[in-house]
Amino acid sequence: METAPTRPAGVIGQIDRALDATGQIVEAVGDAQLAAATPCREWDVRAVLNHTVSGMHLFAAALSGMDAGAGHEDDWLGSDAQGAFAAAAEIDRAAWHRPDALDGTVDIALGALPGQYAAAVHLTELVVHGVDIAVAIERPDLADDQLCAELLAIMADQGGIDAFRKPGMFDAEVEISADAPAHRRLLAYVGRDWN
């Protein structure tokens, strides 16, 4: 009997899970859905997906001391959104699995961050944008609610995200029922007003 490979513990394991969950969501996106509106204001599915793919490349480059080859706003998807995500996920996963990935600082748009904090930022992008896409394509069943709940706990443990509540990052928290699914509570917490 074949056993499933074990995942690393901690934030690296959570990044692995986020890559897998978001990968399943991306695989479910039809070509016509790339233009669908998302909870991420002013971005359609393609724009959210492009931002996510570029983020994976940029984080991987920062972790590896390499040049990503393009900027955040460039077109990373081309004509194959699913293929672009899958390729970026492999590069991203390999970079986070480097033995020293959490040891030093990671230079990203927010500045030079300690590895553990940079990993939490990246996890947030992967999970939130994955849920943005899942909700936009009407496949919230693909959202990993356990991982969403874990991310909410991480945010609470780190003192919340109020310092990042400004246009372009997170808006004001949206009121939502405490018994709503975790992916809905996560979207509400980061200011996504989506019905």
C-alpha beads as a LAMMPS data file, in Angstrom:
LAMMPS data file: protein, C-alpha beads

195 atoms
194 bonds

1 atom types
1 bond types

-500.0 500.0 xlo xhi
-500.0 500.0 ylo yhi
-500.0 500.0 zlo zhi

Masses

1 110.0

Atoms # bond

1 1 1 0.000 0.000 0.000
2 1 1 1.333 3.417 -0.999
3 1 1 1.423 6.061 1.705
4 1 1 0.908 9.757 1.118
5 1 1 4.040 11.871 1.422
6 1 1 4.312 13.709 4.711
7 1 1 4.174 17.486 4.684
8 1 1 6.562 19.665 6.619
9 1 1 5.180 21.190 9.781
10 1 1 4.543 24.859 10.423
11 1 1 4.203 27.632 7.901
12 1 1 6.058 25.748 5.133
13 1 1 3.506 22.943 5.369
14 1 1 0.737 25.540 5.283
15 1 1 2.255 27.111 2.157
16 1 1 2.298 23.641 0.562
17 1 1 -1.372 23.192 1.422
18 1 1 -2.203 26.666 0.095
19 1 1 -0.416 25.937 -3.189
20 1 1 -2.350 22.679 -3.541
21 1 1 -5.731 24.192 -2.624
22 1 1 -5.293 27.247 -4.822
23 1 1 -4.037 24.988 -7.613
24 1 1 -7.313 23.035 -7.493
25 1 1 -9.262 26.291 -7.613
26 1 1 -7.239 27.540 -10.590
27 1 1 -7.802 24.248 -12.432
28 1 1 -11.563 24.856 -12.110
29 1 1 -11.395 28.277 -13.802
30 1 1 -12.878 28.240 -17.287
31 1 1 -11.628 30.634 -19.951
32 1 1 -14.839 32.674 -19.796
33 1 1 -14.466 33.005 -16.017
34 1 1 -11.160 34.860 -16.290
35 1 1 -13.166 38.075 -16.762
36 1 1 -15.448 37.427 -13.752
37 1 1 -15.541 39.998 -10.953
38 1 1 -13.863 39.009 -7.678
39 1 1 -14.106 40.106 -4.041
40 1 1 -10.720 41.805 -4.591
41 1 1 -11.943 45.248 -5.645
42 1 1 -11.340 46.288 -9.240
43 1 1 -9.634 42.996 -10.176
44 1 1 -11.198 40.275 -12.252
45 1 1 -10.177 36.620 -11.924
46 1 1 -7.353 37.003 -14.428
47 1 1 -5.896 40.001 -12.589
48 1 1 -6.056 38.205 -9.209
49 1 1 -4.487 35.108 -10.722
50 1 1 -1.754 37.146 -12.432
51 1 1 -1.006 38.926 -9.142
52 1 1 -0.800 35.566 -7.355
53 1 1 1.490 34.018 -9.971
54 1 1 3.756 37.071 -10.019
55 1 1 3.901 36.975 -6.216
56 1 1 5.024 33.353 -6.277
57 1 1 7.809 34.176 -8.738
58 1 1 8.880 37.268 -6.805
59 1 1 8.962 35.467 -3.455
60 1 1 10.887 32.561 -4.984
61 1 1 13.390 34.970 -6.515
62 1 1 13.834 36.825 -3.223
63 1 1 14.368 33.560 -1.337
64 1 1 16.859 32.320 -3.923
65 1 1 18.752 35.576 -4.412
66 1 1 17.758 35.623 -8.091
67 1 1 16.045 38.092 -10.408
68 1 1 12.405 37.180 -11.099
69 1 1 12.772 38.397 -14.674
70 1 1 9.661 40.592 -14.612
71 1 1 7.706 42.839 -12.262
72 1 1 4.513 42.395 -10.254
73 1 1 2.329 44.137 -12.830
74 1 1 3.689 42.327 -15.902
75 1 1 1.696 39.584 -17.633
76 1 1 2.784 36.295 -16.077
77 1 1 -0.094 34.209 -17.452
78 1 1 0.184 34.506 -21.222
79 1 1 -2.400 32.306 -22.915
80 1 1 -2.248 29.482 -20.339
81 1 1 -3.369 30.618 -16.891
82 1 1 -3.449 27.111 -15.418
83 1 1 -0.035 26.235 -16.827
84 1 1 1.436 29.500 -15.551
85 1 1 0.079 28.832 -12.059
86 1 1 1.344 25.228 -12.030
87 1 1 4.846 26.267 -13.137
88 1 1 4.987 29.103 -10.598
89 1 1 3.780 26.772 -7.828
90 1 1 6.683 24.375 -8.491
91 1 1 9.209 27.201 -8.358
92 1 1 7.606 28.698 -5.256
93 1 1 7.413 25.384 -3.409
94 1 1 11.056 24.596 -4.147
95 1 1 12.145 28.030 -2.870
96 1 1 10.256 27.673 0.424
97 1 1 11.696 24.179 0.911
98 1 1 15.258 25.503 0.928
99 1 1 16.754 24.624 4.326
100 1 1 17.498 28.299 5.050
101 1 1 14.203 29.749 3.758
102 1 1 13.077 30.997 7.183
103 1 1 16.504 31.902 8.553
104 1 1 17.310 35.260 7.029
105 1 1 15.403 38.250 5.751
106 1 1 13.351 38.332 2.574
107 1 1 13.280 41.547 0.549
108 1 1 9.804 42.144 -0.852
109 1 1 7.661 45.187 -1.670
110 1 1 6.836 45.609 2.046
111 1 1 10.556 45.809 2.846
112 1 1 13.080 43.385 4.329
113 1 1 11.099 40.939 6.448
114 1 1 12.271 38.124 8.720
115 1 1 11.774 34.793 6.945
116 1 1 9.001 33.580 9.236
117 1 1 7.036 36.816 8.784
118 1 1 7.596 36.819 5.014
119 1 1 6.246 33.270 4.913
120 1 1 3.092 34.386 6.762
121 1 1 2.641 37.257 4.280
122 1 1 3.007 34.846 1.372
123 1 1 0.622 32.350 2.958
124 1 1 -1.916 35.165 3.326
125 1 1 -1.650 36.070 -0.359
126 1 1 -2.020 32.470 -1.498
127 1 1 -4.996 31.659 0.703
128 1 1 -6.907 34.934 0.366
129 1 1 -6.467 35.189 -3.387
130 1 1 -7.332 31.524 -3.808
131 1 1 -10.591 32.159 -1.948
132 1 1 -11.152 35.336 -4.013
133 1 1 -11.044 33.179 -7.143
134 1 1 -13.100 30.311 -5.691
135 1 1 -15.908 32.662 -4.695
136 1 1 -15.738 34.519 -8.027
137 1 1 -16.199 31.305 -10.031
138 1 1 -18.920 30.120 -7.635
139 1 1 -16.840 27.211 -6.325
140 1 1 -16.492 28.055 -2.613
141 1 1 -16.559 24.295 -1.992
142 1 1 -12.944 24.264 -3.199
143 1 1 -11.790 26.643 -0.438
144 1 1 -9.770 24.932 2.305
145 1 1 -11.778 26.057 5.330
146 1 1 -9.346 24.490 7.795
147 1 1 -6.459 26.433 6.281
148 1 1 -8.574 29.623 6.260
149 1 1 -9.267 29.136 9.978
150 1 1 -5.551 28.567 10.633
151 1 1 -4.699 31.766 8.765
152 1 1 -7.234 33.724 10.822
153 1 1 -5.559 32.357 13.968
154 1 1 -2.095 33.342 12.677
155 1 1 -3.322 36.865 11.972
156 1 1 -4.801 37.113 15.477
157 1 1 -1.576 35.774 17.035
158 1 1 0.430 38.422 15.169
159 1 1 -1.765 41.249 16.464
160 1 1 -4.129 41.537 13.521
161 1 1 -3.821 43.366 10.222
162 1 1 -5.014 46.853 11.152
163 1 1 -1.658 48.371 10.170
164 1 1 -2.284 47.147 6.615
165 1 1 -5.878 48.384 6.284
166 1 1 -5.467 50.873 3.507
167 1 1 -6.541 50.951 -0.149
168 1 1 -4.601 48.440 -2.173
169 1 1 -4.042 46.068 0.726
170 1 1 -6.929 45.447 3.131
171 1 1 -10.125 47.395 3.650
172 1 1 -12.085 47.724 6.879
173 1 1 -13.355 44.474 8.333
174 1 1 -16.810 43.522 7.086
175 1 1 -19.407 42.356 9.589
176 1 1 -20.261 38.665 9.239
177 1 1 -21.823 35.938 11.346
178 1 1 -19.404 34.154 13.680
179 1 1 -20.709 30.823 12.436
180 1 1 -20.066 31.599 8.757
181 1 1 -17.654 29.232 6.985
182 1 1 -14.002 30.081 7.623
183 1 1 -13.374 31.187 4.025
184 1 1 -16.195 33.736 4.340
185 1 1 -14.900 34.940 7.716
186 1 1 -11.427 35.330 6.206
187 1 1 -12.733 37.399 3.306
188 1 1 -14.733 39.551 5.727
189 1 1 -11.716 40.030 8.000
190 1 1 -9.540 41.295 5.150
191 1 1 -12.290 43.683 4.048
192 1 1 -13.879 41.844 1.145
193 1 1 -17.525 42.930 0.935
194 1 1 -18.908 40.136 -1.243
195 1 1 -22.400 38.645 -1.368

Bonds

1 1 1 2
2 1 2 3
3 1 3 4
4 1 4 5
5 1 5 6
6 1 6 7
7 1 7 8
8 1 8 9
9 1 9 10
10 1 10 11
11 1 11 12
12 1 12 13
13 1 13 14
14 1 14 15
15 1 15 16
16 1 16 17
17 1 17 18
18 1 18 19
19 1 19 20
20 1 20 21
21 1 21 22
22 1 22 23
23 1 23 24
24 1 24 25
25 1 25 26
26 1 26 27
27 1 27 28
28 1 28 29
29 1 29 30
30 1 30 31
31 1 31 32
32 1 32 33
33 1 33 34
34 1 34 35
35 1 35 36
36 1 36 37
37 1 37 38
38 1 38 39
39 1 39 40
40 1 40 41
41 1 41 42
42 1 42 43
43 1 43 44
44 1 44 45
45 1 45 46
46 1 46 47
47 1 47 48
48 1 48 49
49 1 49 50
50 1 50 51
51 1 51 52
52 1 52 53
53 1 53 54
54 1 54 55
55 1 55 56
56 1 56 57
57 1 57 58
58 1 58 59
59 1 59 60
60 1 60 61
61 1 61 62
62 1 62 63
63 1 63 64
64 1 64 65
65 1 65 66
66 1 66 67
67 1 67 68
68 1 68 69
69 1 69 70
70 1 70 71
71 1 71 72
72 1 72 73
73 1 73 74
74 1 74 75
75 1 75 76
76 1 76 77
77 1 77 78
78 1 78 79
79 1 79 80
80 1 80 81
81 1 81 82
82 1 82 83
83 1 83 84
84 1 84 85
85 1 85 86
86 1 86 87
87 1 87 88
88 1 88 89
89 1 89 90
90 1 90 91
91 1 91 92
92 1 92 93
93 1 93 94
94 1 94 95
95 1 95 96
96 1 96 97
97 1 97 98
98 1 98 99
99 1 99 100
100 1 100 101
101 1 101 102
102 1 102 103
103 1 103 104
104 1 104 105
105 1 105 106
106 1 106 107
107 1 107 108
108 1 108 109
109 1 109 110
110 1 110 111
111 1 111 112
112 1 112 113
113 1 113 114
114 1 114 115
115 1 115 116
116 1 116 117
117 1 117 118
118 1 118 119
119 1 119 120
120 1 120 121
121 1 121 122
122 1 122 123
123 1 123 124
124 1 124 125
125 1 125 126
126 1 126 127
127 1 127 128
128 1 128 129
129 1 129 130
130 1 130 131
131 1 131 132
132 1 132 133
133 1 133 134
134 1 134 135
135 1 135 136
136 1 136 137
137 1 137 138
138 1 138 139
139 1 139 140
140 1 140 141
141 1 141 142
142 1 142 143
143 1 143 144
144 1 144 145
145 1 145 146
146 1 146 147
147 1 147 148
148 1 148 149
149 1 149 150
150 1 150 151
151 1 151 152
152 1 152 153
153 1 153 154
154 1 154 155
155 1 155 156
156 1 156 157
157 1 157 158
158 1 158 159
159 1 159 160
160 1 160 161
161 1 161 162
162 1 162 163
163 1 163 164
164 1 164 165
165 1 165 166
166 1 166 167
167 1 167 168
168 1 168 169
169 1 169 170
170 1 170 171
171 1 171 172
172 1 172 173
173 1 173 174
174 1 174 175
175 1 175 176
176 1 176 177
177 1 177 178
178 1 178 179
179 1 179 180
180 1 180 181
181 1 181 182
182 1 182 183
183 1 183 184
184 1 184 185
185 1 185 186
186 1 186 187
187 1 187 188
188 1 188 189
189 1 189 190
190 1 190 191
191 1 191 192
192 1 192 193
193 1 193 194
194 1 194 195
